[in-house]
Amino acid sequence: MKVLIYLAILVFLAACSKESERTSLFSGTGESAANAERAAISVNHPVSLPADHASHPAYELEWWYLTLVLEDKQQQPYGVQFTLFRFATNPGYVSNWSDTQRWMGHASLHTPASHAFESRFAAGGVGNAGVNSQPFNAWIDNWQWQSETAAPFPATLRFTINKNTSLSFDIESNGPYIRHGDSGVSVKSRDGRFRSYYYSQPFLTASGTIKHNDTEYTVAGKAWYDHEWTSQLARKEALGWDWFSVHFDNGDKLMAFQMHVDDAAPYTTGTYIERNGNAHTLTDADLSIQATGTEIINDKPVPVNWRIISQKHDIDITMSPFKSGQWNPGQFAYYEGRVDVSGTHTGAGFMELTGYQ
């Protein structure tokens, strides 16, 4: 028994390395504190839809993010991610051919046996990347997310990954948008200095095709959409997050994360979403997120097994990768992958871990 306890302690310590060993994912992408002062985030100006589906160029960092948990006709699982990022540069920047915005696209596919990932970059104001709102359209090159209205859904999503993968989906919504925190103001640190505007559409279904390595699969499943904008998360003190989205088999949803800032203990919060759309903010008194196991990635231990507990909602679940190797490499490297959920509730979802590169 003592040996088992000792091994458990070693695993826990490996999973929970010192905050000083973490690195900010987006540090240096914008103006940092100066722009954070101008681009305030306040409950006096809550998230307003459909207007806030659009871009917010005054803020340093913004993303429109989709994850899909899919199965083919043989019940084989797939995980898909599509994200369009926007970065604000120095307002004093002058160019004859682009504006002060920069764009980045990330796309990944996980099959049971392989991983395809591609990142793209584009200057703003040139025409090959951006977000339009009438109707909603998010794109970078030939990666196209197209709606027929000002809302992001229903929509078609078409993109490729490198030369051997193409994906095409129809995505429908069947529930309300969820504003996290206080009317969409999501606090990220105990002192309240770090925050973002953040809302989701977790009630999505997706169907379509995946063509990978000359084989085409017909797939269907669930999807999750996040839209978030901020300036504080581009600062060097923002050392990353452990973020989870879950589709429970009973129809309920869960978003949970812990944010790492400076050398402080992680700040934990989330949202429990009932199948009827009622949403409940979870504080660190309601929610526990603990690493339980690691995977060695790039010669470093990354915590990929987690236990999430919310006694308030009778939740005690384990999050486990549906396979190993779900790391997105590149200039901005992070863990992004599909997870299986077991315990008091069952289901599937996605896990994003930043700051471990």
C-alpha positions as CSV (number, residue, x, y, z in Angstrom):
1,M,0.0,0.0,0.0
2,K,2.8,2.5,0.9
3,V,4.4,1.8,-2.6
4,L,1.1,2.6,-4.3
5,I,0.7,5.8,-2.3
6,Y,4.2,6.8,-3.2
7,L,3.7,6.2,-6.9
8,A,0.4,8.1,-6.8
9,I,2.3,11.1,-5.2
10,L,4.9,11.0,-7.9
11,V,2.3,11.0,-10.7
12,F,0.5,13.9,-9.0
13,L,3.7,15.9,-8.7
14,A,4.6,15.3,-12.3
15,A,1.2,16.4,-13.4
16,C,1.2,19.6,-11.3
17,S,4.6,21.2,-12.1
18,K,5.5,24.6,-10.7
19,E,3.7,27.5,-12.3
20,S,7.1,29.1,-13.0
21,E,7.8,26.2,-15.4
22,R,4.7,27.0,-17.5
23,T,4.8,29.4,-20.5
24,S,2.2,31.8,-21.8
25,L,0.7,30.6,-25.1
26,F,0.0,34.0,-26.6
27,S,2.5,36.3,-24.8
28,G,3.8,39.0,-27.0
29,T,1.1,38.8,-29.6
30,G,-0.2,42.3,-28.9
31,E,0.3,45.4,-26.9
32,S,-0.4,43.8,-23.5
33,A,-1.3,46.0,-20.6
34,A,-1.8,49.2,-22.5
35,N,-4.5,47.8,-24.8
36,A,-6.1,45.9,-21.9
37,E,-6.8,49.3,-20.3
38,R,-8.6,50.5,-23.4
39,A,-10.4,47.3,-24.2
40,A,-12.3,46.9,-20.9
41,I,-14.4,43.9,-20.0
42,S,-17.3,44.8,-17.8
43,V,-20.7,43.5,-16.7
44,N,-22.0,47.0,-17.6
45,H,-21.5,45.9,-21.2
46,P,-22.5,42.2,-21.3
47,V,-22.4,39.9,-24.3
48,S,-25.1,40.9,-26.7
49,L,-26.2,38.6,-29.5
50,P,-26.3,38.5,-32.5
51,A,-24.0,41.6,-32.5
52,D,-21.2,39.9,-30.6
53,H,-20.8,37.1,-33.1
54,A,-18.8,39.6,-35.1
55,S,-15.1,40.5,-34.6
56,H,-13.9,42.9,-31.8
57,P,-10.7,44.4,-33.2
58,A,-10.0,46.6,-30.1
59,Y,-9.1,43.5,-28.2
60,E,-5.8,41.9,-28.6
61,L,-6.9,38.3,-28.8
62,E,-10.1,36.6,-30.1
63,W,-11.1,33.2,-31.3
64,W,-14.0,31.4,-32.9
65,Y,-13.6,27.8,-32.0
66,L,-15.4,24.5,-33.0
67,T,-14.8,21.0,-31.7
68,L,-16.6,18.0,-33.0
69,V,-17.0,14.5,-31.5
70,L,-18.0,12.2,-34.3
71,E,-18.5,8.5,-35.2
72,D,-18.7,6.8,-38.6
73,K,-21.1,4.1,-39.6
74,Q,-18.9,1.5,-37.9
75,Q,-19.0,3.5,-34.6
76,Q,-15.3,4.4,-35.0
77,P,-14.6,7.7,-33.1
78,Y,-13.1,10.9,-34.6
79,G,-12.2,14.2,-33.1
80,V,-12.1,17.4,-35.1
81,Q,-11.0,21.0,-34.2
82,F,-11.4,24.1,-36.3
83,T,-10.3,27.5,-34.9
84,L,-9.9,31.0,-36.3
85,F,-7.8,33.3,-34.2
86,R,-7.5,37.1,-34.5
87,F,-4.6,39.1,-33.0
88,A,-4.4,42.9,-32.8
89,T,-1.0,44.5,-33.5
90,N,0.2,48.0,-32.5
91,P,-2.2,50.6,-33.6
92,G,0.7,52.7,-34.7
93,Y,1.6,50.1,-37.3
94,V,1.4,51.5,-40.8
95,S,1.2,49.4,-44.0
96,N,0.1,50.1,-47.5
97,W,-1.4,46.7,-48.0
98,S,-2.8,45.4,-44.6
99,D,-4.5,46.6,-41.5
100,T,-3.5,46.2,-37.8
101,Q,-5.1,42.7,-37.5
102,R,-3.4,39.3,-38.0
103,W,-5.2,36.0,-38.4
104,M,-4.3,32.4,-37.7
105,G,-6.3,29.2,-38.5
106,H,-5.8,25.9,-36.8
107,A,-7.4,22.6,-38.0
108,S,-6.9,19.1,-36.7
109,L,-8.3,15.6,-37.2
110,H,-7.8,12.7,-34.9
111,T,-8.7,9.3,-36.2
112,P,-8.2,6.2,-33.9
113,A,-4.8,5.7,-35.6
114,S,-3.6,9.1,-36.9
115,H,-3.4,12.8,-36.4
116,A,-3.6,15.5,-39.1
117,F,-2.9,19.2,-38.2
118,E,-2.3,22.4,-40.1
119,S,-1.9,26.0,-39.1
120,R,-2.2,29.0,-41.4
121,F,-1.5,32.7,-41.1
122,A,-2.8,35.8,-42.9
123,A,-2.6,39.6,-42.7
124,G,-5.8,41.5,-42.0
125,G,-7.4,43.7,-44.6
126,V,-6.1,41.7,-47.5
127,G,-9.2,39.6,-48.1
128,N,-8.0,36.1,-47.5
129,A,-9.0,35.9,-43.8
130,G,-11.6,37.4,-41.5
131,V,-15.0,37.3,-40.1
132,N,-18.1,38.9,-41.7
133,S,-21.4,39.2,-39.8
134,Q,-24.1,39.7,-42.5
135,P,-24.3,36.8,-43.0
136,F,-21.8,35.2,-40.6
137,N,-18.7,33.9,-42.4
138,A,-15.3,33.0,-40.9
139,W,-12.5,32.1,-43.2
140,I,-8.9,31.8,-43.9
141,D,-7.9,31.0,-47.5
142,N,-10.2,28.1,-48.6
143,W,-11.2,27.2,-45.1
144,Q,-14.8,28.4,-45.0
145,W,-17.4,28.5,-42.2
146,Q,-20.5,29.9,-43.8
147,S,-23.9,30.7,-42.4
148,E,-27.0,32.1,-44.1
149,T,-27.8,34.5,-41.3
150,A,-26.1,36.8,-38.8
151,A,-25.9,33.8,-36.4
152,P,-23.1,31.2,-36.9
153,F,-25.6,28.4,-37.2
154,P,-26.9,26.6,-39.1
155,A,-23.8,26.6,-41.2
156,T,-21.5,24.6,-43.5
157,L,-17.9,24.0,-42.6
158,R,-15.4,23.1,-45.4
159,F,-11.7,22.8,-45.0
160,T,-8.6,20.8,-45.8
161,I,-5.6,19.7,-43.7
162,N,-2.4,19.5,-45.6
163,K,-2.6,17.5,-48.9
164,N,-4.3,14.3,-47.8
165,T,-7.3,15.4,-45.7
166,S,-10.6,17.2,-46.6
167,L,-13.6,17.7,-44.3
168,S,-17.1,18.9,-45.0
169,F,-19.9,19.3,-42.4
170,D,-23.4,20.6,-42.0
171,I,-23.8,22.0,-38.4
172,E,-27.2,22.7,-36.8
173,S,-28.1,24.2,-33.4
174,N,-30.9,22.8,-31.2
175,G,-30.5,24.9,-28.0
176,P,-29.7,28.3,-26.7
177,Y,-26.3,30.2,-26.6
178,I,-24.8,30.1,-23.1
179,R,-23.1,33.2,-21.6
180,H,-20.4,32.1,-19.1
181,G,-19.7,33.8,-15.9
182,D,-21.7,37.0,-15.3
183,S,-23.7,37.7,-18.5
184,G,-20.7,36.6,-20.6
185,V,-18.0,38.2,-18.5
186,S,-15.7,35.2,-17.5
187,V,-13.3,35.9,-14.7
188,K,-10.0,34.1,-15.0
189,S,-8.1,35.0,-11.7
190,R,-9.0,35.4,-8.1
191,D,-8.2,39.1,-8.1
192,G,-10.3,39.7,-11.2
193,R,-7.6,41.2,-13.2
194,F,-7.7,38.5,-15.9
195,R,-11.0,38.1,-17.7
196,S,-12.6,37.7,-21.1
197,Y,-15.9,37.9,-22.8
198,Y,-17.0,34.3,-23.4
199,Y,-20.1,32.5,-24.6
200,S,-20.7,29.1,-26.2
201,Q,-23.2,27.2,-28.3
202,P,-22.9,23.6,-26.9
203,F,-26.2,22.3,-28.4
204,L,-24.9,21.5,-31.9
205,T,-25.2,18.5,-34.1
206,A,-22.8,17.8,-37.1
207,S,-22.9,15.5,-40.0
208,G,-20.8,15.2,-43.1
209,T,-17.7,13.5,-44.6
210,I,-14.1,13.1,-43.8
211,K,-11.7,12.1,-46.6
212,H,-8.4,11.0,-45.2
213,N,-5.6,9.2,-46.9
214,D,-7.8,8.4,-49.9
215,T,-10.6,6.9,-47.8
216,E,-13.9,8.7,-47.2
217,Y,-15.9,8.3,-44.1
218,T,-19.5,9.4,-43.4
219,V,-19.7,10.8,-39.9
220,A,-22.2,12.3,-37.5
221,G,-22.1,13.5,-33.9
222,K,-22.0,16.5,-31.6
223,A,-20.2,19.8,-31.8
224,W,-19.3,22.7,-29.4
225,Y,-18.7,26.3,-30.3
226,D,-16.8,28.9,-28.2
227,H,-16.3,32.6,-29.0
228,E,-14.0,34.5,-26.7
229,W,-12.2,37.8,-26.8
230,T,-9.9,39.5,-24.4
231,S,-6.6,41.4,-24.0
232,Q,-5.5,40.1,-20.7
233,L,-4.9,36.5,-21.9
234,A,-2.2,37.8,-24.3
235,R,-0.1,39.0,-21.3
236,K,3.0,37.1,-20.1
237,E,1.5,36.5,-16.7
238,A,-1.3,34.4,-18.2
239,L,0.5,31.0,-18.0
240,G,-2.2,28.9,-19.7
241,W,-5.3,26.9,-18.9
242,D,-6.7,23.4,-18.5
243,W,-10.1,23.5,-20.3
244,F,-12.8,20.9,-20.8
245,S,-16.1,20.7,-22.7
246,V,-18.3,17.7,-22.2
247,H,-21.4,16.3,-23.9
248,F,-23.0,14.0,-21.3
249,D,-25.0,11.1,-22.6
250,N,-28.1,12.3,-20.7
251,G,-28.1,15.6,-22.8
252,D,-26.5,17.9,-20.2
253,K,-23.3,19.8,-20.9
254,L,-20.3,20.9,-18.8
255,M,-17.6,23.5,-19.4
256,A,-14.9,23.6,-16.8
257,F,-11.4,25.1,-16.7
258,Q,-8.6,26.2,-14.4
259,M,-6.5,29.2,-15.3
260,H,-2.9,29.6,-14.3
261,V,-1.7,33.2,-13.6
262,D,1.7,34.1,-12.2
263,D,2.7,31.8,-9.3
264,A,-0.8,31.8,-7.8
265,A,-2.8,28.6,-7.4
266,P,-5.0,27.8,-10.4
267,Y,-8.3,29.6,-10.6
268,T,-11.2,27.2,-11.2
269,T,-14.6,27.9,-12.6
270,G,-17.1,26.5,-15.1
271,T,-20.7,26.2,-16.2
272,Y,-23.1,23.3,-15.8
273,I,-25.7,23.3,-18.5
274,E,-28.9,21.3,-18.3
275,R,-30.4,19.7,-21.4
276,N,-33.2,22.3,-21.3
277,G,-30.7,25.1,-21.6
278,N,-30.6,26.3,-17.9
279,A,-27.1,27.2,-17.1
280,H,-25.4,27.3,-13.6
281,T,-22.1,29.0,-13.0
282,L,-19.7,26.9,-10.9
283,T,-17.2,28.6,-8.6
284,D,-14.1,27.0,-7.1
285,A,-16.2,26.1,-4.1
286,D,-18.5,24.1,-6.4
287,L,-15.8,22.5,-8.6
288,S,-12.6,20.5,-8.3
289,I,-10.3,19.7,-11.2
290,Q,-7.4,17.5,-10.4
291,A,-4.8,15.8,-12.7
292,T,-4.5,12.1,-12.1
293,G,-2.0,11.0,-14.8
294,T,0.4,12.2,-17.5
295,E,1.7,11.5,-20.9
296,I,5.2,12.2,-22.1
297,I,5.0,14.7,-24.9
298,N,8.2,16.3,-26.3
299,D,10.1,14.8,-23.4
300,K,7.9,16.5,-20.9
301,P,5.1,15.2,-18.7
302,V,1.7,16.6,-19.7
303,P,-1.4,15.9,-17.5
304,V,-3.9,14.2,-19.7
305,N,-5.9,12.3,-17.2
306,W,-8.2,14.3,-15.0
307,R,-10.9,14.0,-12.3
308,I,-13.6,16.6,-12.1
309,I,-15.9,16.8,-9.1
310,S,-18.9,19.0,-8.5
311,Q,-20.8,17.9,-5.4
312,K,-23.4,20.6,-6.1
313,H,-24.4,18.7,-9.2
314,D,-23.5,15.1,-8.1
315,I,-20.7,14.9,-10.7
316,D,-17.6,12.8,-10.2
317,I,-16.1,12.0,-13.6
318,T,-12.8,10.9,-15.1
319,M,-11.6,12.5,-18.3
320,S,-9.3,10.3,-20.4
321,P,-7.8,10.8,-23.9
322,F,-9.5,8.6,-26.5
323,K,-6.0,8.0,-27.7
324,S,-2.4,9.2,-27.1
325,G,-0.5,11.9,-29.1
326,Q,-3.2,14.6,-29.3
327,W,-0.7,17.5,-29.4
328,N,-0.9,20.4,-31.9
329,P,2.6,21.4,-32.9
330,G,3.6,24.7,-34.4
331,Q,4.5,28.3,-33.4
332,F,1.6,28.1,-30.9
333,A,1.8,24.6,-29.6
334,Y,-0.8,23.0,-27.2
335,Y,-2.7,19.9,-26.4
336,E,-6.1,19.6,-28.1
337,G,-7.9,16.3,-28.2
338,R,-11.0,14.2,-27.8
339,V,-11.7,12.7,-24.4
340,D,-13.9,9.9,-23.1
341,V,-15.9,10.5,-19.9
342,S,-16.7,8.0,-17.3
343,G,-17.9,7.9,-13.6
344,T,-21.2,9.3,-12.3
345,H,-21.9,10.6,-15.9
346,T,-20.7,9.2,-19.2
347,G,-20.1,11.0,-22.5
348,A,-17.5,12.5,-24.7
349,G,-15.8,15.9,-25.2
350,F,-12.7,17.8,-25.7
351,M,-9.7,18.9,-23.6
352,E,-7.4,21.8,-24.3
353,L,-4.2,22.3,-22.3
354,T,-1.9,25.3,-22.8
355,G,1.4,26.3,-21.2
356,Y,3.0,22.9,-21.3
357,Q,5.2,23.3,-24.4
